Amino acid sequence: MRSQHAHSLLKVAALAIVIYGSTLMAQTPAAQPSMTVNAQETGSKQTPSEYPAPVNLQALPKTMTGQQVHDLMEQWSRDLNTKCDGCHTYDHNHLGPNGKLDLNYADDSKDLKRVARMMVTMTDLINTNYIAKVDGSGVPVSCGMCHRGDIGAQPYDPTKTAELQAREIRQVMCGEKEPEGTEQEKH
């Protein structure tokens, strides 16, 4: 009985995520950012062909290329507002092409890396076992959906949202703020 209750709660949570994600997608422009990031944006000196084949992949498919892993890590970095050294340790025996310490991507000593693997597994399970079974969902769960650019997941607070909306309406009504979408705001 307890297992069925937990399973039901997970279904409800997954549905809530789908609904929230659908709402979020409806509010954002149709064009989504590309997961491909060039070396100039990240400060990296490597070109895509130089990303080595990944090692020690446990939560990600072992068939991923170095470029694919790099692009995914860049996306997670943006979703969580963190840098590579949040999960990866520095390799004190190897300098990178820029003369700075390289990272040891295979090292598993950081707790955040273990947490990230659990979160990737959870996200994949939600997407595979629940989201994929909801007709027309089309919005997979991602790190950014809950974290919204913060390493700690941001809880949804409908009260706060209603208060903010009411404050903005009051500001517009009192002439303290232009309504959204007006010509003045676009300039």
BELPE-V274821 format. One record per residue. RES is the residue in one small letter. SS is DSSP state (hx for helix, st for strand, lp for the rest). PHI is phi in degrees with one decimal (NA if undefined). Layout:
BEGIN
res=RES ss=SS phi=PHI
res=RES ss=SS phi=PHI
END
This chain:
BEGIN
res=m ss=lp phi=NA
res=r ss=hx phi=-61.5
res=s ss=hx phi=-64.1
res=q ss=hx phi=-65.0
res=h ss=hx phi=-62.8
res=a ss=hx phi=-62.4
res=h ss=hx phi=-63.4
res=s ss=hx phi=-64.2
res=l ss=hx phi=-62.3
res=l ss=hx phi=-64.5
res=k ss=hx phi=-62.5
res=v ss=hx phi=-62.3
res=a ss=hx phi=-61.3
res=a ss=hx phi=-63.5
res=l ss=hx phi=-64.1
res=a ss=hx phi=-61.3
res=i ss=hx phi=-64.2
res=v ss=hx phi=-62.5
res=i ss=hx phi=-63.5
res=y ss=hx phi=-60.8
res=g ss=hx phi=-62.3
res=s ss=hx phi=-64.1
res=t ss=hx phi=-62.7
res=l ss=hx phi=-62.0
res=m ss=hx phi=-64.8
res=a ss=hx phi=-67.9
res=q ss=hx phi=-93.3
res=t ss=lp phi=-108.2
res=p ss=lp phi=-60.4
res=a ss=lp phi=-63.7
res=a ss=lp phi=-74.1
res=q ss=lp phi=-98.7
res=p ss=lp phi=-64.7
res=s ss=lp phi=-72.2
res=m ss=lp phi=-79.7
res=t ss=lp phi=-80.9
res=v ss=lp phi=-123.6
res=n ss=lp phi=-85.0
res=a ss=hx phi=-62.8
res=q ss=hx phi=-65.8
res=e ss=hx phi=-67.6
res=t ss=hx phi=-95.5
res=g ss=lp phi=82.3
res=s ss=lp phi=-76.1
res=k ss=lp phi=-92.4
res=q ss=lp phi=-80.8
res=t ss=lp phi=-96.2
res=p ss=hx phi=-51.8
res=s ss=hx phi=-70.4
res=e ss=hx phi=-93.7
res=y ss=lp phi=-70.3
res=p ss=lp phi=-68.5
res=a ss=lp phi=-60.4
res=p ss=lp phi=-69.0
res=v ss=lp phi=-126.0
res=n ss=lp phi=64.0
res=l ss=lp phi=-75.7
res=q ss=lp phi=-119.1
res=a ss=lp phi=-101.2
res=l ss=lp phi=-98.9
res=p ss=lp phi=-60.3
res=k ss=lp phi=-68.4
res=t ss=lp phi=-86.8
res=m ss=lp phi=-67.7
res=t ss=lp phi=-84.8
res=g ss=hx phi=-59.2
res=q ss=hx phi=-63.1
res=q ss=hx phi=-63.3
res=v ss=hx phi=-64.5
res=h ss=hx phi=-58.4
res=d ss=hx phi=-61.6
res=l ss=hx phi=-65.4
res=m ss=hx phi=-63.9
res=e ss=hx phi=-63.3
res=q ss=hx phi=-63.8
res=w ss=hx phi=-63.3
res=s ss=hx phi=-59.3
res=r ss=hx phi=-70.0
res=d ss=hx phi=-60.8
res=l ss=hx phi=-106.4
res=n ss=lp phi=52.3
res=t ss=lp phi=-135.0
res=k ss=lp phi=-111.3
res=c ss=hx phi=-56.1
res=d ss=hx phi=-75.4
res=g ss=hx phi=-68.2
res=c ss=lp phi=-107.4
res=h ss=lp phi=-106.3
res=t ss=st phi=-89.3
res=y ss=st phi=-80.0
res=d ss=st phi=-93.8
res=h ss=st phi=-72.4
res=n ss=st phi=-104.3
res=h ss=st phi=-144.8
res=l ss=st phi=-97.2
res=g ss=lp phi=-80.1
res=p ss=lp phi=-62.2
res=n ss=lp phi=-90.1
res=g ss=lp phi=85.5
res=k ss=lp phi=-96.7
res=l ss=st phi=-58.7
res=d ss=st phi=-81.9
res=l ss=st phi=-95.9
res=n ss=st phi=-98.8
res=y ss=lp phi=-68.7
res=a ss=lp phi=-81.2
res=d ss=lp phi=-65.8
res=d ss=lp phi=-108.2
res=s ss=lp phi=-78.5
res=k ss=lp phi=-87.9
res=d ss=hx phi=-60.4
res=l ss=hx phi=-61.1
res=k ss=hx phi=-67.4
res=r ss=hx phi=-65.1
res=v ss=hx phi=-63.5
res=a ss=hx phi=-58.8
res=r ss=hx phi=-63.4
res=m ss=hx phi=-64.4
res=m ss=hx phi=-67.7
res=v ss=hx phi=-63.9
res=t ss=hx phi=-62.4
res=m ss=hx phi=-60.5
res=t ss=hx phi=-61.3
res=d ss=hx phi=-62.8
res=l ss=hx phi=-64.2
res=i ss=hx phi=-62.1
res=n ss=hx phi=-65.1
res=t ss=hx phi=-76.7
res=n ss=hx phi=-88.8
res=y ss=lp phi=-127.9
res=i ss=hx phi=-59.3
res=a ss=hx phi=-63.1
res=k ss=hx phi=-94.9
res=v ss=lp phi=-96.4
res=d ss=lp phi=-56.4
res=g ss=lp phi=73.7
res=s ss=lp phi=-64.4
res=g ss=lp phi=62.4
res=v ss=lp phi=-117.5
res=p ss=lp phi=-72.7
res=v ss=lp phi=-69.1
res=s ss=lp phi=-136.5
res=c ss=hx phi=-57.1
res=g ss=hx phi=-65.0
res=m ss=hx phi=-61.7
res=c ss=hx phi=-101.3
res=h ss=hx phi=-79.4
res=r ss=lp phi=48.4
res=g ss=lp phi=82.1
res=d ss=lp phi=-137.2
res=i ss=lp phi=-60.3
res=g ss=lp phi=-94.1
res=a ss=lp phi=-59.0
res=q ss=lp phi=-97.1
res=p ss=lp phi=-69.9
res=y ss=lp phi=-80.7
res=d ss=lp phi=-124.2
res=p ss=hx phi=-63.6
res=t ss=hx phi=-64.5
res=k ss=hx phi=-62.4
res=t ss=hx phi=-62.3
res=a ss=hx phi=-63.7
res=e ss=hx phi=-63.3
res=l ss=hx phi=-63.4
res=q ss=hx phi=-62.9
res=a ss=hx phi=-62.8
res=r ss=hx phi=-62.8
res=e ss=hx phi=-64.6
res=i ss=hx phi=-64.0
res=r ss=hx phi=-61.2
res=q ss=hx phi=-63.1
res=v ss=hx phi=-67.7
res=m ss=hx phi=-62.3
res=c ss=lp phi=-87.5
res=g ss=lp phi=78.4
res=e ss=lp phi=-82.6
res=k ss=lp phi=-149.0
res=e ss=lp phi=-78.0
res=p ss=lp phi=-60.6
res=e ss=lp phi=-63.0
res=g ss=lp phi=86.8
res=t ss=lp phi=-80.7
res=e ss=hx phi=-59.9
res=q ss=hx phi=-62.8
res=e ss=hx phi=-71.6
res=k ss=hx phi=-72.4
res=h ss=lp phi=-84.8
END
